Amino acid sequence: MEKRLYIKTFGCQMNIRDSEIIEQLLAQDGYLAVDAPDHADVIILNTCSIRAKAEQKVFSLLGQLRDTKKQHPTLRIGVAGCVAQQEGDQIFKRMPHVDFIVGTQQIYQLPEILYRLNEGQTVHEKATDLDNTFSIPPFQQLLTNKTTPKASAESGLKRFVTIMQGCNNYCSYCVVPYTRGREISRPVTDIVEEVEILVDQGVKEITLLGQNVNSYGMTNAVADTPVSFAQLLRQVAAVKGLGRLRFTTSNPKDLSEDLMRCFAELENLCPHFHLPVQSGSNRILALMNRKYTIEEYLQKVETLRSYRPEIALATDMIIGFPGETDADFEQTVDLLKTVQYHGSFSFKYSDRPFTRSADFPDKVPEEVKSERLRIFQNLQDEISLARNNDYLGHKVEVMVETVTAKECKGRTSTNHIVHFVQPRDTLAPGDIAHVTINHAGKHSLKGLIT
């Protein structure tokens, strides 16, 4: 009998990819993924705990599902991902209607867990072990299984491929090493095989994923002769038929010259780089345990632009880290003005469990954090608009992602969203359109096919 599965995903691209893996795993047992929780047989919240707000959203939704469970007692409700790993049994205590908790390394156990629950062998299931000897299963085999669900039109064009998980950096504010474990690099052969399968299935763009892709191969590179991330990137870029290649995310301290050179040498490597800096103050960076200075960061930005002048740079910024003074914040603003990022993700600092910064003194008042974030984001909006205005009158290549009766939408290789109207109904998702930009906004561009 067909069973219906609903997955709600919170957080980063890694969680999005993990949800795809969960969907593929359970498809083998007859679960059909649906877009809404109504009448689902299994609901899984795949969670993020990088910030307090994301965790709060999870528990709020779990609270709403309490009545749903009362109305449908056979419904299975599970929590996966980083909140599951972080909170463990506390989830059962706060939300006793939850049936199972599955940590970041244990999502591959879900078919067996659901089987035991459905057969009445257990009442609750928890799998949250983090094992330093863990190896990422060769889940590229799931892609060739006939029961694997079809991707949507847009996700069928672009797919994430996990190359590693975990992190060894232990930045003082970050919970990831405690929820994802130590760095584990996936074998090169598995990665390349997965990319080849996806490209054969019509995927045009691949994004390689890891908590810190720059350190790929440095630790626990199982079943292969260790290679650097730059060497892996070259092997993946060489897969026949791959149109576009991206990766995320990167720690500046591990950004090598060889990797930066790839932007000049690999034709299908998109000139778009997300390089999180987190603060513009060396004093705050030291407190964060980031292990680089602003001077070193700026030198790498200069080198990247020397190899690929048109590269679009984005970053992450934490505003209001404990001890951040007005002078520290001004240095962050100065960095934004200097680098002129095309875009950034900026957030107010929040204490996270297990992290050293949670015990740091001199916490910044909430109203100060809010005002600093407002100043930073307003300046970023101004810079993003100015950057986008540079494209006015220029012809860009856009990979079409969606086509409606009103317009087409796609992205440039620099990751800019472009809206345009096609003169005839000739374009389909995956096609490359040449668009001349005639309007620039803060977050997207508009143009005409020429």
Long-range contacts (C-beta under 8 A, 24 or more apart in sequence): 1-30, 2-30, 2-32, 3-29, 3-30, 3-31, 3-32, 3-41, 3-42, 4-31, 4-32, 4-34, 4-39, 4-40, 4-41, 4-42, 5-31, 5-32, 5-33, 5-34, 5-40, 5-41, 5-42, 5-44, 6-33, 6-34, 6-35, 6-36, 6-37, 6-40, 6-42, 6-43, 6-44, 7-33, 7-43, 7-44, 7-45, 7-46, 8-37, 8-43, 8-44, 8-45, 8-46, 8-61, 9-46, 10-45, 10-46, 10-47, 10-48, 10-54, 10-57, 10-58, 10-81, 11-46, 11-47, 11-48, 11-50, 11-54, 11-81, 11-82, 12-48, 12-50, 13-160, 13-207, 13-209, 13-248, 14-162, 14-165, 14-180, 14-209, 14-210, 14-211, 15-46, 15-47, 15-48, 15-81, 15-82, 16-160, 17-160, 17-161, 17-162, 17-209, 18-46, 18-80, 18-81, 18-104, 18-107, 19-44, 19-46, 20-160, 21-107, 21-108, 21-139, 21-142, 22-46, 22-80, 22-107, 22-110, 23-149, 24-139, 24-142, 24-143, 24-145, 24-148, 24-149, 25-107, 25-108, 25-110, 25-111, 25-139, 25-142, 26-110, 26-111, 26-114, 27-145, 27-147, 27-148, 27-149, 28-111, 28-142, 28-145, 28-147, 29-111, 29-114, 29-115, 30-147, 32-149, 33-149, 37-65, 37-68, 40-75, 41-74, 41-75, 41-76, 42-75, 42-76, 42-77, 42-78, 42-114, 43-68, 43-75, 43-76, 43-77, 43-78, 44-77, 44-78, 44-79, 44-80, 45-77, 45-78, 45-79, 45-80, 45-81, 45-83, 46-80, 46-81, 47-79, 47-80, 47-81, 47-82, 47-83, 47-84, 48-81, 48-82, 48-83, 49-81, 49-82, 49-83, 49-85, 49-86, 49-175, 49-179, 49-352, 49-353, 50-82, 50-174, 50-175, 50-176, 50-352, 51-347, 51-350, 51-352, 52-350, 52-351, 52-352, 53-350, 55-83, 55-86, 58-83, 59-94, 59-95, 62-91, 62-94, 62-95, 62-97, 62-98, 63-95, 65-97, 66-95, 66-97, 69-97, 70-97, 76-100, 76-114, 76-117, 76-118, 78-102, 78-110, 78-113, 80-104, 80-107, 80-110, 81-179, 82-175, 82-176, 82-179, 82-180, 84-128, 85-128, 85-130, 85-178, 85-179, 85-180, 86-175, 86-178, 86-179, 86-353, 86-354, 88-126, 88-128, 89-126, 92-124, 92-126, 98-124, 99-124, 99-125, 100-124, 100-125, 100-126, 100-127, 101-125, 101-126, 101-127, 101-128, 102-126, 102-127, 102-128, 103-127, 103-128, 103-129, 103-130, 103-179, 104-130, 104-165, 104-179, 104-180, 104-181, 105-129, 105-130, 105-131, 105-134, 105-165, 105-181, 108-137, 108-139, 130-181, 131-181, 132-181, 132-182, 134-181, 134-184, 135-184, 135-220, 135-222, 135-223, 136-162, 136-164, 136-165, 136-184, 136-186, 136-190, 138-187, 138-190, 139-194, 140-190, 140-193, 140-194, 140-197, 143-194, 143-197, 143-198, 143-201, 144-197, 153-402, 153-429, 154-401, 154-402, 154-429, 156-201, 156-202, 156-203, 156-429, 157-202, 157-203, 157-204, 157-205, 157-399, 157-401, 157-429, 157-430, 158-203, 158-204, 158-205, 158-206, 158-207, 158-401, 159-198, 159-203, 159-205, 159-206, 159-207, 160-206, 160-207, 160-209, 161-191, 161-194, 161-195, 161-198, 161-206, 161-207, 161-208, 161-209, 162-186, 162-209, 162-210, 163-191, 163-208, 163-209, 163-210, 163-213, 163-216, 163-229, 163-232, 164-210, 164-211, 164-212, 164-213, 164-215, 164-216, 165-210, 165-211, 166-211, 167-211, 167-212, 168-215, 168-219, 169-212, 169-251, 169-253, 169-289, 169-291, 170-289, 171-278, 171-288, 171-289, 171-290, 172-287, 172-288, 172-289, 172-355, 172-356, 172-357, 172-360, 173-288, 173-318, 173-321, 173-349, 173-352, 173-355, 173-357, 174-352, 174-355, 175-352, 175-353, 175-354, 175-355, 176-211, 178-353, 178-354, 178-355, 180-211, 182-219, 182-220, 183-211, 183-212, 183-215, 183-218, 183-219, 183-220, 184-219, 184-220, 184-222, 185-216, 185-217, 185-218, 185-219, 185-220, 185-221, 185-222, 185-226, 186-222, 187-221, 187-222, 187-223, 187-224, 188-221, 188-224, 188-227, 188-232, 188-235, 189-223, 189-224, 190-223, 191-232, 191-236, 192-235, 192-236, 192-239, 195-236, 195-239, 195-242, 196-239, 199-239, 199-240, 199-241, 199-242, 200-241, 202-430, 204-242, 204-243, 204-244, 204-399, 204-430, 205-243, 205-244, 205-245, 205-246, 205-399, 206-236, 206-242, 206-244, 206-245, 206-246, 207-245, 207-246, 207-247, 207-248, 208-232, 208-233, 208-236, 208-245, 208-246, 208-247, 208-248, 209-247, 209-248, 210-247, 210-249, 211-249, 212-249, 212-250, 212-251, 212-254, 213-247, 213-248, 213-249, 213-250, 214-250, 214-251, 214-254, 214-255, 214-256, 214-259, 215-251, 215-254, 218-254, 228-256, 228-258, 228-259, 229-256, 229-259, 230-256, 230-258, 230-259, 230-261, 230-262, 231-258, 233-259, 233-262, 233-266, 233-269, 234-262, 234-265, 234-266, 237-262, 237-266, 237-267, 237-268, 237-269, 242-268, 243-268, 243-399, 243-432, 244-268, 244-270, 244-399, 244-413, 245-269, 245-270, 246-270, 246-272, 246-415, 248-274, 249-274, 249-276, 250-274, 250-275, 250-276, 251-276, 251-290, 252-276, 252-277, 252-290, 252-292, 252-296, 252-297, 252-300, 253-290, 253-291, 253-292, 253-296, 255-300, 257-303, 260-300, 260-303, 260-304, 260-307, 261-307, 263-304, 263-307, 263-308, 263-311, 264-307, 264-308, 270-413, 270-414, 270-415, 271-308, 271-310, 271-311, 271-312, 271-413, 271-414, 272-311, 272-312, 272-314, 272-413, 272-414, 272-415, 273-304, 273-311, 273-312, 273-313, 273-314, 274-313, 274-314, 274-315, 274-316, 275-300, 275-301, 275-304, 275-313, 275-314, 275-315, 276-315, 276-316, 277-315, 277-316, 277-317, 277-335, 278-316, 278-317, 278-318, 279-317, 279-318, 279-321, 279-324, 279-328, 279-331, 279-332, 280-328, 280-331, 280-332, 280-333, 280-334, 280-335, 280-336, 281-324, 281-327, 281-328, 281-329, 281-331, 281-332, 282-331, 283-323, 283-328, 284-321, 284-323, 284-324, 284-328, 287-321, 287-322, 287-323, 287-357, 287-360, 288-318, 288-321, 288-357, 289-356, 294-331, 294-335, 298-338, 298-339, 301-339, 310-414, 311-414, 312-342, 312-343, 312-387, 312-414, 312-415, 312-416, 313-339, 313-341, 313-342, 314-341, 314-342, 314-343, 314-344, 314-345, 314-415, 315-339, 315-341, 315-344, 315-345, 316-344, 316-345, 316-346, 316-347, 317-344, 317-345, 317-346, 317-347, 317-376, 318-346, 318-347, 318-348, 318-349, 319-346, 319-347, 319-348, 319-349, 319-369, 319-372, 319-373, 319-376, 320-348, 320-349, 320-364, 320-368, 320-369, 320-372, 320-373, 321-349, 321-357, 321-364, 322-349, 322-357, 322-360, 322-361, 322-362, 322-363, 322-364, 323-360, 323-361, 323-362, 323-364, 324-349, 324-364, 324-372, 329-372, 332-376, 333-375, 333-376, 333-379, 336-376, 336-379, 336-380, 336-383, 337-379, 337-383, 340-383, 340-386, 340-387, 341-380, 341-383, 341-384, 342-384, 342-387, 342-414, 342-416, 343-380, 343-384, 343-443, 344-380, 346-373, 346-376, 346-377, 346-380, 347-373, 348-373, 381-442, 384-442, 384-443, 385-440, 385-441, 385-442, 388-416, 388-440, 388-441, 388-442, 388-444, 388-445, 389-440, 391-416, 391-437, 391-440, 391-445, 392-437, 392-438, 392-439, 392-440, 393-436, 393-437, 393-438, 394-436, 394-437, 395-434, 395-435, 395-436, 395-437, 395-450, 396-434, 396-435, 396-436, 396-437, 396-445, 396-447, 397-432, 397-433, 397-434, 398-432, 398-433, 398-434, 398-435, 398-447, 399-430, 399-431, 399-432, 400-427, 400-428, 400-429, 400-430, 400-431, 400-432, 400-433, 401-429, 402-429, 403-427, 403-428, 403-429, 408-433, 412-445, 416-444, 416-445, 417-443, 417-444, 417-445, 418-444, 418-445, 418-446, 418-447, 419-444, 419-445, 419-446, 419-447, 420-446, 420-447, 420-448, 420-449, 421-448, 421-449, 422-449, 423-449
